[in-house]
Amino acid sequence: MNQSTEDSAVADPSERVQFDSLQNLPGGLGEVNLDMILDVPVTLAMEVGRTRISIRNLLQLNQGSVVELDRAAGEPLDVFVNGTLVAHGEVVVINEKFGIRLTDVISPAERVRKLR
């Protein structure tokens, strides 16, 4: 194969590829059916707060050290599912175990929209 034939077989990197909209495909994003995924396990995490700390200070932490967070006492916790914020809540103690009472839940429609 000569050089000119090889060059014509390679796509021009400046050309944009056009794809059909996923909305138009059967079972595409336009028709959300959650029944298929209702039993899929996900990771639920509660976040009390965050802080930035240097590695030097991190290595100096030991038992009894206190790390100041970016939230005041009594502020709601953030509830994440697989890294996506889904609710806010407050810490409760039930039968000597910690739990969280949800005080503000993002609407199901908004949660599904964030999954896309």
MODELLER restraints for C-alpha pairs under 7 A, 6 or more apart:
rsr = mdl.restraints
at = mdl.atoms
rsr.add(forms.Gaussian(group=physical.xy_distance, feature=features.Distance(at['CA:22:A'], at['CA:28:A']), mean=5.37, stdev=0.5))
rsr.add(forms.Gaussian(group=physical.xy_distance, feature=features.Distance(at['CA:22:A'], at['CA:29:A']), mean=6.12, stdev=0.5))
rsr.add(forms.Gaussian(group=physical.xy_distance, feature=features.Distance(at['CA:23:A'], at['CA:29:A']), mean=5.26, stdev=0.5))
rsr.add(forms.Gaussian(group=physical.xy_distance, feature=features.Distance(at['CA:23:A'], at['CA:30:A']), mean=4.82, stdev=0.5))
rsr.add(forms.Gaussian(group=physical.xy_distance, feature=features.Distance(at['CA:42:A'], at['CA:81:A']), mean=6.58, stdev=0.5))
rsr.add(forms.Gaussian(group=physical.xy_distance, feature=features.Distance(at['CA:42:A'], at['CA:82:A']), mean=6.21, stdev=0.5))
rsr.add(forms.Gaussian(group=physical.xy_distance, feature=features.Distance(at['CA:43:A'], at['CA:81:A']), mean=5.56, stdev=0.5))
rsr.add(forms.Gaussian(group=physical.xy_distance, feature=features.Distance(at['CA:43:A'], at['CA:82:A']), mean=5.18, stdev=0.5))
rsr.add(forms.Gaussian(group=physical.xy_distance, feature=features.Distance(at['CA:44:A'], at['CA:80:A']), mean=5.76, stdev=0.5))
rsr.add(forms.Gaussian(group=physical.xy_distance, feature=features.Distance(at['CA:44:A'], at['CA:81:A']), mean=4.60, stdev=0.5))
rsr.add(forms.Gaussian(group=physical.xy_distance, feature=features.Distance(at['CA:44:A'], at['CA:82:A']), mean=6.54, stdev=0.5))
rsr.add(forms.Gaussian(group=physical.xy_distance, feature=features.Distance(at['CA:45:A'], at['CA:79:A']), mean=5.85, stdev=0.5))
rsr.add(forms.Gaussian(group=physical.xy_distance, feature=features.Distance(at['CA:45:A'], at['CA:80:A']), mean=5.12, stdev=0.5))
rsr.add(forms.Gaussian(group=physical.xy_distance, feature=features.Distance(at['CA:45:A'], at['CA:81:A']), mean=6.38, stdev=0.5))
rsr.add(forms.Gaussian(group=physical.xy_distance, feature=features.Distance(at['CA:46:A'], at['CA:77:A']), mean=6.42, stdev=0.5))
rsr.add(forms.Gaussian(group=physical.xy_distance, feature=features.Distance(at['CA:46:A'], at['CA:78:A']), mean=5.65, stdev=0.5))
rsr.add(forms.Gaussian(group=physical.xy_distance, feature=features.Distance(at['CA:46:A'], at['CA:79:A']), mean=4.62, stdev=0.5))
rsr.add(forms.Gaussian(group=physical.xy_distance, feature=features.Distance(at['CA:46:A'], at['CA:80:A']), mean=6.23, stdev=0.5))
rsr.add(forms.Gaussian(group=physical.xy_distance, feature=features.Distance(at['CA:47:A'], at['CA:77:A']), mean=5.62, stdev=0.5))
rsr.add(forms.Gaussian(group=physical.xy_distance, feature=features.Distance(at['CA:47:A'], at['CA:78:A']), mean=5.10, stdev=0.5))
rsr.add(forms.Gaussian(group=physical.xy_distance, feature=features.Distance(at['CA:47:A'], at['CA:79:A']), mean=6.44, stdev=0.5))
rsr.add(forms.Gaussian(group=physical.xy_distance, feature=features.Distance(at['CA:48:A'], at['CA:77:A']), mean=5.05, stdev=0.5))
rsr.add(forms.Gaussian(group=physical.xy_distance, feature=features.Distance(at['CA:48:A'], at['CA:78:A']), mean=6.79, stdev=0.5))
rsr.add(forms.Gaussian(group=physical.xy_distance, feature=features.Distance(at['CA:49:A'], at['CA:69:A']), mean=5.40, stdev=0.5))
rsr.add(forms.Gaussian(group=physical.xy_distance, feature=features.Distance(at['CA:49:A'], at['CA:70:A']), mean=5.70, stdev=0.5))
rsr.add(forms.Gaussian(group=physical.xy_distance, feature=features.Distance(at['CA:49:A'], at['CA:71:A']), mean=5.73, stdev=0.5))
rsr.add(forms.Gaussian(group=physical.xy_distance, feature=features.Distance(at['CA:50:A'], at['CA:69:A']), mean=5.25, stdev=0.5))
rsr.add(forms.Gaussian(group=physical.xy_distance, feature=features.Distance(at['CA:50:A'], at['CA:70:A']), mean=5.58, stdev=0.5))
rsr.add(forms.Gaussian(group=physical.xy_distance, feature=features.Distance(at['CA:51:A'], at['CA:69:A']), mean=5.19, stdev=0.5))
rsr.add(forms.Gaussian(group=physical.xy_distance, feature=features.Distance(at['CA:51:A'], at['CA:70:A']), mean=5.95, stdev=0.5))
rsr.add(forms.Gaussian(group=physical.xy_distance, feature=features.Distance(at['CA:76:A'], at['CA:88:A']), mean=5.81, stdev=0.5))
rsr.add(forms.Gaussian(group=physical.xy_distance, feature=features.Distance(at['CA:76:A'], at['CA:89:A']), mean=5.11, stdev=0.5))
rsr.add(forms.Gaussian(group=physical.xy_distance, feature=features.Distance(at['CA:76:A'], at['CA:90:A']), mean=5.24, stdev=0.5))
rsr.add(forms.Gaussian(group=physical.xy_distance, feature=features.Distance(at['CA:77:A'], at['CA:88:A']), mean=5.40, stdev=0.5))
rsr.add(forms.Gaussian(group=physical.xy_distance, feature=features.Distance(at['CA:77:A'], at['CA:89:A']), mean=5.12, stdev=0.5))
rsr.add(forms.Gaussian(group=physical.xy_distance, feature=features.Distance(at['CA:77:A'], at['CA:90:A']), mean=5.86, stdev=0.5))
rsr.add(forms.Gaussian(group=physical.xy_distance, feature=features.Distance(at['CA:78:A'], at['CA:85:A']), mean=6.78, stdev=0.5))
rsr.add(forms.Gaussian(group=physical.xy_distance, feature=features.Distance(at['CA:78:A'], at['CA:87:A']), mean=6.17, stdev=0.5))
rsr.add(forms.Gaussian(group=physical.xy_distance, feature=features.Distance(at['CA:78:A'], at['CA:88:A']), mean=4.68, stdev=0.5))
rsr.add(forms.Gaussian(group=physical.xy_distance, feature=features.Distance(at['CA:78:A'], at['CA:89:A']), mean=6.59, stdev=0.5))
rsr.add(forms.Gaussian(group=physical.xy_distance, feature=features.Distance(at['CA:79:A'], at['CA:85:A']), mean=5.80, stdev=0.5))
rsr.add(forms.Gaussian(group=physical.xy_distance, feature=features.Distance(at['CA:79:A'], at['CA:86:A']), mean=5.84, stdev=0.5))
rsr.add(forms.Gaussian(group=physical.xy_distance, feature=features.Distance(at['CA:79:A'], at['CA:87:A']), mean=5.01, stdev=0.5))
rsr.add(forms.Gaussian(group=physical.xy_distance, feature=features.Distance(at['CA:79:A'], at['CA:88:A']), mean=5.61, stdev=0.5))
rsr.add(forms.Gaussian(group=physical.xy_distance, feature=features.Distance(at['CA:80:A'], at['CA:86:A']), mean=5.63, stdev=0.5))
rsr.add(forms.Gaussian(group=physical.xy_distance, feature=features.Distance(at['CA:86:A'], at['CA:105:A']), mean=6.19, stdev=0.5))
rsr.add(forms.Gaussian(group=physical.xy_distance, feature=features.Distance(at['CA:86:A'], at['CA:106:A']), mean=5.39, stdev=0.5))
rsr.add(forms.Gaussian(group=physical.xy_distance, feature=features.Distance(at['CA:86:A'], at['CA:111:A']), mean=6.65, stdev=0.5))
rsr.add(forms.Gaussian(group=physical.xy_distance, feature=features.Distance(at['CA:87:A'], at['CA:102:A']), mean=6.72, stdev=0.5))
rsr.add(forms.Gaussian(group=physical.xy_distance, feature=features.Distance(at['CA:87:A'], at['CA:104:A']), mean=5.49, stdev=0.5))
rsr.add(forms.Gaussian(group=physical.xy_distance, feature=features.Distance(at['CA:87:A'], at['CA:105:A']), mean=4.21, stdev=0.5))
rsr.add(forms.Gaussian(group=physical.xy_distance, feature=features.Distance(at['CA:87:A'], at['CA:106:A']), mean=5.62, stdev=0.5))
rsr.add(forms.Gaussian(group=physical.xy_distance, feature=features.Distance(at['CA:88:A'], at['CA:102:A']), mean=5.85, stdev=0.5))
rsr.add(forms.Gaussian(group=physical.xy_distance, feature=features.Distance(at['CA:88:A'], at['CA:103:A']), mean=5.75, stdev=0.5))
rsr.add(forms.Gaussian(group=physical.xy_distance, feature=features.Distance(at['CA:88:A'], at['CA:104:A']), mean=5.09, stdev=0.5))
rsr.add(forms.Gaussian(group=physical.xy_distance, feature=features.Distance(at['CA:88:A'], at['CA:105:A']), mean=6.43, stdev=0.5))
rsr.add(forms.Gaussian(group=physical.xy_distance, feature=features.Distance(at['CA:89:A'], at['CA:100:A']), mean=5.99, stdev=0.5))
rsr.add(forms.Gaussian(group=physical.xy_distance, feature=features.Distance(at['CA:89:A'], at['CA:101:A']), mean=5.26, stdev=0.5))
rsr.add(forms.Gaussian(group=physical.xy_distance, feature=features.Distance(at['CA:89:A'], at['CA:102:A']), mean=4.08, stdev=0.5))
rsr.add(forms.Gaussian(group=physical.xy_distance, feature=features.Distance(at['CA:89:A'], at['CA:103:A']), mean=4.72, stdev=0.5))
rsr.add(forms.Gaussian(group=physical.xy_distance, feature=features.Distance(at['CA:89:A'], at['CA:104:A']), mean=6.59, stdev=0.5))
rsr.add(forms.Gaussian(group=physical.xy_distance, feature=features.Distance(at['CA:90:A'], at['CA:100:A']), mean=5.39, stdev=0.5))
rsr.add(forms.Gaussian(group=physical.xy_distance, feature=features.Distance(at['CA:90:A'], at['CA:101:A']), mean=5.29, stdev=0.5))
rsr.add(forms.Gaussian(group=physical.xy_distance, feature=features.Distance(at['CA:90:A'], at['CA:102:A']), mean=6.58, stdev=0.5))
rsr.add(forms.Gaussian(group=physical.xy_distance, feature=features.Distance(at['CA:91:A'], at['CA:98:A']), mean=6.80, stdev=0.5))
rsr.add(forms.Gaussian(group=physical.xy_distance, feature=features.Distance(at['CA:91:A'], at['CA:99:A']), mean=5.82, stdev=0.5))
rsr.add(forms.Gaussian(group=physical.xy_distance, feature=features.Distance(at['CA:91:A'], at['CA:100:A']), mean=4.60, stdev=0.5))
rsr.add(forms.Gaussian(group=physical.xy_distance, feature=features.Distance(at['CA:91:A'], at['CA:101:A']), mean=6.40, stdev=0.5))
rsr.add(forms.Gaussian(group=physical.xy_distance, feature=features.Distance(at['CA:92:A'], at['CA:98:A']), mean=5.81, stdev=0.5))
rsr.add(forms.Gaussian(group=physical.xy_distance, feature=features.Distance(at['CA:92:A'], at['CA:99:A']), mean=5.14, stdev=0.5))
rsr.add(forms.Gaussian(group=physical.xy_distance, feature=features.Distance(at['CA:92:A'], at['CA:100:A']), mean=5.51, stdev=0.5))
rsr.add(forms.Gaussian(group=physical.xy_distance, feature=features.Distance(at['CA:92:A'], at['CA:101:A']), mean=6.54, stdev=0.5))
rsr.add(forms.Gaussian(group=physical.xy_distance, feature=features.Distance(at['CA:93:A'], at['CA:99:A']), mean=5.94, stdev=0.5))
